Amino acid sequence: MTGISLSPVEIMAGLGALSVLLVVWRAGARRARAAADAVRTGSRVVSLAGRVLFTAGLIVAVQWVVITHRPSVGLLLAVLGLPALAASYALTRALTVTTQDMPRRRGGGRR
């Protein structure tokens, strides 16, 4: 029985083919990970939108019940004012930029 004898060219061709296969496999894994991240991000947005719509509907329902039953002025202000305060607080927090720019030192590192 004779052993397998490969020329240096055949060995290099085999190593090249394995390298190409490894690169293609890793690129596919990266694409799959990126696609999964995109789907996860999209589902987060849909989930958030659903929760926002549900909460808004709940607030409107409570306001509708209170307004249609001829409430006192204090109750009317509370029912209309508190959600307005919560919404304005959330919008202000979302739209306010809070960055703190630190001066850079020479050398680029922290000390």
MDTraj code that builds the backbone (N, CA, C; nanometers):
import mdtraj as md
import numpy as np

residues = "MET THR GLY ILE SER LEU SER PRO VAL GLU ILE MET ALA GLY LEU GLY ALA LEU SER VAL LEU LEU VAL VAL TRP ARG ALA GLY ALA ARG ARG ALA ARG ALA ALA ALA ASP ALA VAL ARG THR GLY SER ARG VAL VAL SER LEU ALA GLY ARG VAL LEU PHE THR ALA GLY LEU ILE VAL ALA VAL GLN TRP VAL VAL ILE THR HIS ARG PRO SER VAL GLY LEU LEU LEU ALA VAL LEU GLY LEU PRO ALA LEU ALA ALA SER TYR ALA LEU THR ARG ALA LEU THR VAL THR THR GLN ASP MET PRO ARG ARG ARG GLY GLY GLY ARG ARG".split()
xyz = np.array([
    [0.0836, -0.1162, 0.0000],
    [0.0000, 0.0000, 0.0000],
    [0.0890, 0.1237, 0.0000],
    [0.0556, 0.2150, -0.0870],
    [0.1379, 0.3350, -0.0963],
    [0.0691, 0.4504, -0.0258],
    [0.1457, 0.5429, 0.0277],
    [0.0929, 0.6596, 0.0962],
    [0.0479, 0.7650, -0.0044],
    [-0.0212, 0.8613, 0.0436],
    [-0.0671, 0.9696, -0.0425],
    [0.0497, 1.0638, -0.0631],
    [0.0764, 1.0907, -0.1895],
    [0.1847, 1.1840, -0.2188],
    [0.1245, 1.3028, -0.2938],
    [0.1390, 1.4201, -0.2368],
    [0.0874, 1.5422, -0.2959],
    [0.2025, 1.6353, -0.3282],
    [0.1891, 1.7003, -0.4391],
    [0.2916, 1.7977, -0.4761],
    [0.2668, 1.9264, -0.3969],
    [0.3676, 2.0111, -0.3864],
    [0.3497, 2.1382, -0.3160],
    [0.2378, 2.2247, -0.3768],
    [0.2185, 2.2176, -0.5073],
    [0.1129, 2.2954, -0.5720],
    [-0.0239, 2.2453, -0.5254],
    [-0.0402, 2.1139, -0.5154],
    [-0.1675, 2.0579, -0.4698],
    [-0.1947, 2.0929, -0.3230],
    [-0.0927, 2.0926, -0.2419],
    [-0.1094, 2.1297, -0.1011],
    [-0.1503, 2.2760, -0.0901],
    [-0.0844, 2.3633, -0.1669],
    [-0.1188, 2.5060, -0.1646],
    [-0.2608, 2.5294, -0.2169],
    [-0.3013, 2.4537, -0.3194],
    [-0.4366, 2.4677, -0.3732],
    [-0.5395, 2.4233, -0.2685],
    [-0.5109, 2.3164, -0.1962],
    [-0.6017, 2.2689, -0.0912],
    [-0.6131, 2.3691, 0.0227],
    [-0.4992, 2.4250, 0.0652],
    [-0.5028, 2.5266, 0.1706],
    [-0.5767, 2.6529, 0.1245],
    [-0.5586, 2.6911, -0.0017],
    [-0.6297, 2.8062, -0.0563],
    [-0.7804, 2.7832, -0.0586],
    [-0.8206, 2.6623, -0.0986],
    [-0.9631, 2.6295, -0.1021],
    [-1.0217, 2.6310, 0.0389],
    [-0.9493, 2.5786, 0.1367],
    [-0.9963, 2.5827, 0.2753],
    [-1.0058, 2.7256, 0.3263],
    [-0.9100, 2.8100, 0.2880],
    [-0.9132, 2.9509, 0.3299],
    [-1.0344, 3.0223, 0.2716],
    [-1.0611, 2.9991, 0.1436],
    [-1.1773, 3.0618, 0.0793],
    [-1.3060, 3.0137, 0.1454],
    [-1.3141, 2.8840, 0.1739],
    [-1.4321, 2.8287, 0.2399],
    [-1.4519, 2.8915, 0.3775],
    [-1.3459, 2.9111, 0.4533],
    [-1.3543, 2.9735, 0.5848],
    [-1.4015, 3.1188, 0.5748],
    [-1.3487, 3.1928, 0.4789],
    [-1.3877, 3.3332, 0.4616],
    [-1.5345, 3.3429, 0.4226],
    [-1.5794, 3.2580, 0.3309],
    [-1.7201, 3.2600, 0.2887],
    [-1.8108, 3.2229, 0.4047],
    [-1.7706, 3.1243, 0.4840],
    [-1.8516, 3.0811, 0.5982],
    [-1.8638, 3.1936, 0.7016],
    [-1.7536, 3.2623, 0.7319],
    [-1.7568, 3.3716, 0.8297],
    [-1.8380, 3.4894, 0.7787],
    [-1.8285, 3.5199, 0.6482],
    [-1.9075, 3.6291, 0.5916],
    [-2.0565, 3.5962, 0.6000],
    [-2.0934, 3.4720, 0.5763],
    [-2.2331, 3.4306, 0.5882],
    [-2.2827, 3.4430, 0.7308],
    [-2.1973, 3.4075, 0.8265],
    [-2.2357, 3.4192, 0.9671],
    [-2.2546, 3.5665, 1.0051],
    [-2.1688, 3.6535, 0.9535],
    [-2.1839, 3.7972, 0.9821],
    [-2.3135, 3.8510, 0.9223],
    [-2.3428, 3.8098, 0.7982],
    [-2.4673, 3.8555, 0.7354],
    [-2.5884, 3.8057, 0.8118],
    [-2.5838, 3.6819, 0.8574],
    [-2.6960, 3.6266, 0.9344],
    [-2.7128, 3.7020, 1.0661],
    [-2.6029, 3.7347, 1.1316],
    [-2.6099, 3.8100, 1.2564],
    [-2.6666, 3.9493, 1.2327],
    [-2.6229, 4.0148, 1.1235],
    [-2.6744, 4.1478, 1.0910],
    [-2.8239, 4.1425, 1.0597],
    [-2.8681, 4.0384, 0.9890],
    [-3.0104, 4.0248, 0.9583],
    [-3.0913, 4.0019, 1.0857],
    [-3.0380, 3.9199, 1.1760],
    [-3.1078, 3.8945, 1.3027],
    [-3.1164, 4.0222, 1.3861],
    [-3.0103, 4.1015, 1.3875],
    [-3.0130, 4.2290, 1.4612],
    [-3.1153, 4.3246, 1.4016],
    [-3.1248, 4.3278, 1.2685],
    [-3.2225, 4.4156, 1.2032],
    [-3.3650, 4.3740, 1.2375],
    [-3.3907, 4.2440, 1.2388],
    [-3.5244, 4.1955, 1.2738],
    [-3.5560, 4.2278, 1.4189],
    [-3.4582, 4.2089, 1.5068],
    [-3.4782, 4.2378, 1.6489],
    [-3.5077, 4.3862, 1.6702],
    [-3.4358, 4.4722, 1.6001],
    [-3.4585, 4.6161, 1.6114],
    [-3.5973, 4.6519, 1.5597],
    [-3.6365, 4.5937, 1.4482],
    [-3.7692, 4.6198, 1.3934],
    [-3.8796, 4.5747, 1.4863],
    [-3.8611, 4.4601, 1.5502],
    [-3.9648, 4.4123, 1.6418],
    [-3.9715, 4.4988, 1.7668],
    [-3.8580, 4.5545, 1.8100],
    [-3.8603, 4.6457, 1.9240],
    [-3.9420, 4.7698, 1.8928],
    [-3.9260, 4.8210, 1.7712],
    [-3.9999, 4.9413, 1.7316],
    [-4.1492, 4.9128, 1.7279],
    [-4.1875, 4.7972, 1.6717],
    [-4.3294, 4.7609, 1.6643],
    [-4.3859, 4.7398, 1.8042],
    [-4.3090, 4.6743, 1.8914],
    [-4.3542, 4.6518, 2.0280],
    [-4.3715, 4.7837, 2.1013],
    [-4.2781, 4.8748, 2.0839],
    [-4.2877, 5.0059, 2.1474],
    [-4.4083, 5.0828, 2.0945],
    [-4.4291, 5.0773, 1.9643],
    [-4.5443, 5.1470, 1.9061],
    [-4.6747, 5.0906, 1.9609],
    [-4.6825, 4.9596, 1.9768],
    [-4.8031, 4.8992, 2.0331],
    [-4.8288, 4.9439, 2.1756],
    [-4.7250, 4.9480, 2.2565],
    [-4.7411, 4.9921, 2.3957],
    [-4.7808, 5.1387, 2.4029],
    [-4.7217, 5.2217, 2.3149],
    [-4.7564, 5.3639, 2.3132],
    [-4.9024, 5.3820, 2.2735],
    [-4.9465, 5.3106, 2.1697],
    [-5.0859, 5.3230, 2.1256],
    [-5.1831, 5.2738, 2.2326],
    [-5.1489, 5.1647, 2.2999],
    [-5.2361, 5.1133, 2.4055],
    [-5.2478, 5.2138, 2.5203],
    [-5.1343, 5.2692, 2.5613],
    [-5.1356, 5.3656, 2.6717],
    [-5.2120, 5.4922, 2.6327],
    [-5.1914, 5.5394, 2.5104],
    [-5.2640, 5.6574, 2.4642],
    [-5.4136, 5.6301, 2.4606],
    [-5.4531, 5.5122, 2.4141],
    [-5.5943, 5.4759, 2.4124],
    [-5.6537, 5.4703, 2.5515],
    [-5.5769, 5.4180, 2.6463],
    [-5.6232, 5.4118, 2.7848],
    [-5.6421, 5.5517, 2.8430],
    [-5.5481, 5.6405, 2.8172],
    [-5.5599, 5.7781, 2.8671],
    [-5.6815, 5.8470, 2.8047],
    [-5.6995, 5.8302, 2.6746],
    [-5.8137, 5.8926, 2.6068],
    [-5.9447, 5.8370, 2.6608],
    [-5.9494, 5.7059, 2.6872],
    [-6.0722, 5.6456, 2.7405],
    [-6.1073, 5.7041, 2.8771],
    [-6.0087, 5.7174, 2.9642],
    [-6.0341, 5.7748, 3.0974],
    [-6.0777, 5.9197, 3.0831],
    [-6.0114, 5.9956, 2.9970],
    [-6.0504, 6.1351, 2.9767],
    [-6.1921, 6.1447, 2.9221],
    [-6.2278, 6.0580, 2.8294],
    [-6.3612, 6.0588, 2.7710],
    [-6.4686, 6.0324, 2.8768],
    [-6.4440, 5.9322, 2.9610],
    [-6.5418, 5.8997, 3.0658],
    [-6.5591, 6.0172, 3.1605],
    [-6.4499, 6.0789, 3.2007],
    [-6.4588, 6.1893, 3.2963],
    [-6.5275, 6.3103, 3.2325],
    [-6.4925, 6.3422, 3.1095],
    [-6.5505, 6.4606, 3.0442],
    [-6.7000, 6.4423, 3.0183],
    [-6.7417, 6.3227, 2.9783],
    [-6.8833, 6.3022, 2.9460],
    [-6.9726, 6.2969, 3.0690],
    [-6.9172, 6.2799, 3.1873],
    [-6.9981, 6.2730, 3.3100],
    [-6.9987, 6.4049, 3.3867],
    [-6.9760, 6.5151, 3.3195],
    [-6.9807, 6.6500, 3.3767],
    [-6.9051, 6.6609, 3.5093],
    [-6.7753, 6.6561, 3.5006],
    [-6.6947, 6.6564, 3.6234],
    [-6.6794, 6.7959, 3.6821],
    [-6.6223, 6.7997, 3.7994],
    [-6.5868, 6.9277, 3.8596],
    [-6.4637, 6.9826, 3.7872],
    [-6.4375, 7.1093, 3.8075],
    [-6.3248, 7.1738, 3.7395],
    [-6.1925, 7.1111, 3.7831],
    [-6.1792, 7.0801, 3.9115],
    [-6.0547, 7.0200, 3.9614],
    [-6.0284, 6.8832, 3.9002],
    [-6.1322, 6.8003, 3.8902],
    [-6.1163, 6.6678, 3.8300],
    [-6.0842, 6.6796, 3.6822],
    [-6.1491, 6.7735, 3.6145],
    [-6.1220, 6.7947, 3.4725],
    [-5.9778, 6.8390, 3.4505],
    [-5.9296, 6.9301, 3.5324],
    [-5.7899, 6.9734, 3.5202],
    [-5.6925, 6.8592, 3.5486],
    [-5.7236, 6.7759, 3.6459],
    [-5.6365, 6.6631, 3.6784],
    [-5.6327, 6.5622, 3.5639],
    [-5.7502, 6.5321, 3.5086],
    [-5.7575, 6.4309, 3.4024],
    [-5.6907, 6.4800, 3.2749],
    [-5.7004, 6.6075, 3.2463],
    [-5.6377, 6.6605, 3.1252],
    [-5.4939, 6.7066, 3.1500],
    [-5.4635, 6.7538, 3.2690],
    [-5.3328, 6.8111, 3.2973],
    [-5.2238, 6.7104, 3.3254],
    [-5.2556, 6.6065, 3.4021],
    [-5.1515, 6.5087, 3.4369],
    [-5.0950, 6.4357, 3.3148],
    [-5.1775, 6.3864, 3.2213],
    [-5.1182, 6.3261, 3.1007],
    [-5.0394, 6.4269, 3.0173],
    [-5.0844, 6.5520, 3.0159],
    [-5.0097, 6.6540, 2.9421],
    [-4.8733, 6.6774, 3.0057],
    [-4.8678, 6.6797, 3.1387],
    [-4.7387, 6.6945, 3.2071],
    [-4.6465, 6.5763, 3.1799],
    [-4.7008, 6.4550, 3.1846],
    [-4.6198, 6.3357, 3.1581],
    [-4.5669, 6.3366, 3.0151],
    [-4.6531, 6.3745, 2.9195],
    [-4.6101, 6.3795, 2.7796],
    [-4.5037, 6.4873, 2.7579],
    [-4.5223, 6.6030, 2.8183],
    [-4.4237, 6.7097, 2.8001],
    [-4.2901, 6.6716, 2.8635],
    [-4.2941, 6.6031, 2.9774],
    [-4.1702, 6.5581, 3.0408],
    [-4.0968, 6.4580, 2.9509],
    [-4.1713, 6.3621, 2.8962],
    [-4.1098, 6.2607, 2.8096],
    [-4.0522, 6.3238, 2.6836],
    [-4.1248, 6.4149, 2.6224],
    [-4.0741, 6.4816, 2.5024],
    [-3.9525, 6.5677, 2.5325],
    [-3.9548, 6.6379, 2.6433],
    [-3.8397, 6.7203, 2.6797],
    [-3.7167, 6.6345, 2.7025],
    [-3.7328, 6.5219, 2.7715],
    [-3.6190, 6.4310, 2.7938],
    [-3.5681, 6.3725, 2.6629],
    [-3.6607, 6.3378, 2.5727],
    [-3.6208, 6.2762, 2.4467],
    [-3.5512, 6.3752, 2.3540],
    [-3.5906, 6.5007, 2.3593],
    [-3.5367, 6.5982, 2.2654],
    [-3.4219, 6.6809, 2.3216],
    [-3.3880, 6.6620, 2.4474],
    [-3.2787, 6.7370, 2.5076],
    [-3.1480, 6.6612, 2.4868],
    [-3.0485, 6.7315, 2.4358],
    [-2.9170, 6.6717, 2.4146],
    [-2.8364, 6.6914, 2.5413],
    [-2.7909, 6.5825, 2.5975],
    [-2.7133, 6.5915, 2.7210],
    [-2.5778, 6.5249, 2.7003],
    [-2.4881, 6.5955, 2.6355],
    [-2.3520, 6.5442, 2.6184],
    [-2.2583, 6.6315, 2.6988],
    [-2.1512, 6.5716, 2.7374],
    [-2.0526, 6.6445, 2.8141],
    [-1.9198, 6.6291, 2.7416],
    [-1.8767, 6.7348, 2.6761],
    [-1.7526, 6.7302, 2.6007],
    [-1.6371, 6.7624, 2.6935],
    [-1.5497, 6.6662, 2.7094],
    [-1.4327, 6.6844, 2.7939],
    [-1.3165, 6.7305, 2.7060],
    [-1.2349, 6.8225, 2.7535],
    [-1.1197, 6.8646, 2.6756],
    [-1.0210, 6.7496, 2.6612],
    [-0.9667, 6.7359, 2.5430],
    [-0.8719, 6.6273, 2.5189],
    [-0.7319, 6.6668, 2.5643],
    [-0.6663, 6.5721, 2.6226],
    [-0.5280, 6.5980, 2.6641],
    [-0.4340, 6.5530, 2.5534],
    [-0.3191, 6.6032, 2.5569],
    [-0.2184, 6.5623, 2.4585],
    [-0.1794, 6.4192, 2.4865],
    [-0.1619, 6.3436, 2.3836],
    [-0.1232, 6.2046, 2.3991],
    [-0.2400, 6.1090, 2.3812],
    [-0.3628, 6.1581, 2.3872],
    [-0.4802, 6.0783, 2.3588],
    [-0.5250, 5.9832, 2.4683],
    [-0.4519, 5.9700, 2.5768],
    [-0.4914, 5.8759, 2.6812],
    [-0.5457, 5.9465, 2.8034],
    [-0.6122, 5.8698, 2.8872],
    [-0.6619, 5.9258, 3.0130],
    [-0.5521, 5.9220, 3.1169],
    [-0.5563, 6.0159, 3.2080],
    [-0.4546, 6.0153, 3.3136],
    [-0.5164, 6.0258, 3.4466],
])
top = md.Topology()
chain = top.add_chain()
for i, resn in enumerate(residues, 1):
    res = top.add_residue(resn, chain, resSeq=i)
    for name in ("N", "CA", "C"):
        top.add_atom(name, md.element.get_by_symbol(name[0]), res)
traj = md.Trajectory(xyz[None], top)
